[in-house]
Amino acid sequence: MISSFKKPALLLAVSAALLGLAAPALAAPKISAQSIIVNPVPTSLSARVWVDRDRSGSQNPTYRIGEHITLYTSVNENAFVYLFNVNPDGSTDQILPNRISSSNGSSNYVRAGQTRAFPASGDQFTFNVAGPYGLNRVLVIASRRALSLTELSSYQNGGSFATVKPKTSQGLAQALSIVVDPVPSPVVQPVPQTDWISDTAYYTVGY
């Protein structure tokens, strides 16, 4: 888990509540225990996510409770980016979008070739590693079109970070599959499956 502290320290907690099941669809997003959610359809869009102790995004560095961590993401095309930290117990912190990052840091629209850091230099808060101990997954979803997260997360009581509803990794994966492949309706139009992609990085909270 990542706790966000303003300066002076002010804990901004993110809680969770269970969401329902995904609806079946042709070439539906794949749910993977390791990557959370994967697009089975080839696309030219790509996204990367990594942490400050492993810029390759392919390793599993260890952090201790209380240490600062910085998350990074980049895309090869202009895209809307959604960033999550999936904790060892399956609960999830939504990192982006948020309401606290400085300047354009709170916007989840990222331009091609741009690298975004969270927190960015100039932000008046830090991300501090918290429990539980174990493997954390940092998940990025990039989409050429804005996604509706209404059923996935919401801001409560004027909070700066949205509360993610699913309590488990499986619940998150199912909810995300609905977000990227919703049941067509007059209100919500599905995102073409070639218009989104995901990537996952790892780190461990150790003793």
C-alpha positions as CSV (number, residue, x, y, z in Angstrom):
1,M,0.0,0.0,0.0
2,I,1.1,3.6,-0.7
3,S,0.1,6.2,1.8
4,S,0.1,9.8,0.7
5,F,1.3,12.4,3.1
6,K,1.1,16.2,2.7
7,K,3.8,18.3,4.3
8,P,3.3,18.4,7.2
9,A,2.2,14.7,7.2
10,L,-1.5,14.2,6.6
11,L,-2.7,10.7,5.8
12,L,-5.1,10.3,2.9
13,A,-6.5,6.8,3.2
14,V,-8.2,4.9,0.5
15,S,-10.8,2.2,1.5
16,A,-12.6,-0.3,-0.6
17,A,-15.9,-2.1,-1.3
18,L,-16.8,-5.0,-3.5
19,L,-18.1,-4.5,-7.1
20,G,-20.0,-7.0,-9.3
21,L,-19.0,-9.3,-12.1
22,A,-18.0,-8.5,-15.7
23,A,-20.4,-9.2,-18.6
24,P,-19.1,-11.6,-21.2
25,A,-18.1,-10.1,-24.6
26,L,-16.3,-11.2,-27.8
27,A,-12.5,-11.0,-27.4
28,A,-13.1,-9.8,-23.8
29,P,-10.2,-8.5,-21.8
30,K,-8.2,-11.2,-20.2
31,I,-8.0,-11.4,-16.5
32,S,-4.5,-12.4,-15.3
33,A,-3.4,-13.1,-11.8
34,Q,0.0,-11.4,-12.5
35,S,-1.0,-8.6,-14.9
36,I,-4.5,-8.0,-13.5
37,I,-6.0,-7.2,-16.9
38,V,-4.7,-7.7,-20.4
39,N,-6.0,-6.7,-23.8
40,P,-6.0,-9.7,-26.1
41,V,-6.4,-7.6,-29.2
42,P,-3.2,-6.2,-30.9
43,T,-2.8,-2.4,-30.8
44,S,-0.1,0.1,-31.7
45,L,-0.7,1.9,-28.4
46,S,1.8,1.1,-25.7
47,A,2.3,2.1,-22.1
48,R,5.0,1.6,-19.5
49,V,5.0,1.8,-15.7
50,W,7.9,1.5,-13.3
51,V,9.1,2.5,-9.8
52,D,12.1,4.6,-8.9
53,R,14.2,1.6,-7.8
54,D,13.7,-0.3,-11.1
55,R,13.5,1.9,-14.2
56,S,13.3,-1.2,-16.4
57,G,9.9,-2.1,-14.9
58,S,10.7,-5.8,-15.0
59,Q,12.3,-6.4,-11.6
60,N,10.8,-6.6,-8.1
61,P,12.7,-4.1,-5.8
62,T,12.1,-4.1,-2.1
63,Y,11.0,-1.2,0.0
64,R,10.5,-1.0,3.8
65,I,7.6,0.6,5.5
66,G,8.0,4.3,5.8
67,E,10.3,4.7,2.8
68,H,9.4,7.1,0.0
69,I,8.4,5.6,-3.4
70,T,8.0,7.4,-6.8
71,L,5.9,5.9,-9.6
72,Y,6.5,6.6,-13.3
73,T,4.5,6.1,-16.4
74,S,4.8,6.9,-20.1
75,V,2.9,6.3,-23.4
76,N,3.9,6.2,-27.0
77,E,0.8,8.1,-28.1
78,N,-1.4,10.7,-26.5
79,A,-3.6,8.9,-24.1
80,F,-5.7,9.0,-21.0
81,V,-3.8,7.2,-18.2
82,Y,-5.2,5.4,-15.2
83,L,-2.7,4.4,-12.5
84,F,-3.4,2.0,-9.6
85,N,-1.4,0.3,-6.8
86,V,-2.7,-3.2,-6.0
87,N,-1.8,-4.2,-2.5
88,P,-0.9,-7.7,-1.3
89,D,-4.3,-8.1,0.3
90,G,-6.0,-7.3,-3.0
91,S,-7.2,-3.8,-2.0
92,T,-6.3,-1.0,-4.5
93,D,-5.2,2.6,-4.3
94,Q,-6.1,4.8,-7.2
95,I,-3.1,7.1,-7.9
96,L,-4.3,8.8,-11.1
97,P,-6.5,10.6,-11.7
98,N,-6.4,12.5,-8.4
99,R,-7.2,15.9,-7.1
100,I,-4.0,16.8,-5.3
101,S,-1.0,16.7,-7.8
102,S,0.3,20.2,-8.7
103,S,-0.1,22.0,-12.0
104,N,-1.0,19.4,-14.7
105,G,0.0,16.5,-12.5
106,S,-3.6,15.8,-11.5
107,S,-4.7,15.4,-15.2
108,N,-4.6,11.9,-16.5
109,Y,-4.1,13.0,-20.1
110,V,-0.5,12.2,-21.0
111,R,1.2,13.2,-24.3
112,A,3.2,10.8,-26.5
113,G,6.8,10.4,-25.2
114,Q,6.1,12.2,-21.9
115,T,7.1,10.6,-18.6
116,R,5.0,11.4,-15.6
117,A,6.2,11.0,-12.1
118,F,4.0,10.6,-9.0
119,P,4.6,12.5,-6.9
120,A,6.2,15.0,-9.3
121,S,8.8,17.6,-8.2
122,G,7.0,20.5,-6.7
123,D,4.2,18.3,-5.3
124,Q,3.5,19.1,-1.6
125,F,3.1,15.5,-0.6
126,T,5.0,12.2,-0.7
127,F,4.1,8.6,-1.3
128,N,5.2,6.5,1.7
129,V,5.3,2.8,1.6
130,A,2.8,1.2,4.1
131,G,1.7,-2.3,5.0
132,P,0.8,-5.0,4.5
133,Y,4.0,-6.8,3.7
134,G,4.3,-8.6,0.4
135,L,4.1,-8.2,-3.4
136,N,2.5,-5.0,-4.7
137,R,1.6,-4.4,-8.3
138,V,1.5,-1.0,-10.0
139,L,-1.0,-1.2,-12.8
140,V,-1.4,1.4,-15.6
141,I,-4.2,1.4,-18.2
142,A,-3.8,3.8,-21.1
143,S,-6.7,4.5,-23.5
144,R,-7.0,6.8,-26.5
145,R,-10.5,7.7,-25.2
146,A,-11.5,8.7,-21.7
147,L,-12.8,5.9,-19.6
148,S,-15.7,6.2,-17.1
149,L,-14.6,5.1,-13.6
150,T,-18.0,5.9,-12.0
151,E,-18.6,2.2,-11.1
152,L,-15.0,1.6,-10.2
153,S,-14.0,4.4,-7.9
154,S,-15.4,7.7,-6.4
155,Y,-14.2,10.7,-4.4
156,Q,-15.7,10.7,-0.9
157,N,-16.1,13.6,1.5
158,G,-14.0,15.9,-0.6
159,G,-11.0,13.5,-0.6
160,S,-8.0,14.1,-2.8
161,F,-7.7,10.4,-3.9
162,A,-10.6,8.3,-5.1
163,T,-11.8,5.3,-3.2
164,V,-11.6,2.1,-5.3
165,K,-14.6,-0.1,-4.7
166,P,-13.4,-3.7,-5.4
167,K,-11.8,-5.4,-2.4
168,T,-9.8,-8.1,-4.2
169,S,-7.6,-8.3,-7.2
170,Q,-10.1,-10.5,-9.0
171,G,-12.8,-7.9,-8.2
172,L,-10.6,-5.1,-9.6
173,A,-9.9,-7.1,-12.8
174,Q,-13.6,-7.8,-13.3
175,A,-14.5,-4.2,-12.7
176,L,-11.8,-3.0,-15.1
177,S,-13.0,-5.4,-17.8
178,I,-16.4,-3.6,-17.5
179,V,-14.7,-0.2,-17.7
180,V,-12.8,-1.0,-20.9
181,D,-15.6,-3.2,-22.5
182,P,-18.9,-1.9,-21.1
183,V,-22.3,-3.1,-22.1
184,P,-23.4,-0.7,-24.9
185,S,-26.0,1.8,-23.9
186,P,-27.2,5.3,-25.0
187,V,-25.0,6.8,-22.2
188,V,-21.8,4.7,-22.3
189,Q,-20.2,3.9,-25.6
190,P,-17.6,1.1,-25.6
191,V,-14.0,1.9,-26.2
192,P,-12.7,0.1,-29.3
193,Q,-10.5,-2.7,-28.1
194,T,-7.6,-1.5,-30.1
195,D,-7.7,1.8,-28.1
196,W,-6.4,0.6,-24.8
197,I,-3.5,-1.3,-23.3
198,S,-2.1,-2.1,-19.8
199,D,1.2,-2.7,-18.1
200,T,2.3,-3.8,-14.7
201,A,5.3,-3.2,-12.5
202,Y,6.1,-4.9,-9.2
203,Y,7.7,-4.0,-5.8
204,T,7.7,-5.8,-2.5
205,V,7.1,-4.4,1.0
206,G,9.7,-6.2,3.0
207,Y,10.9,-6.3,6.6
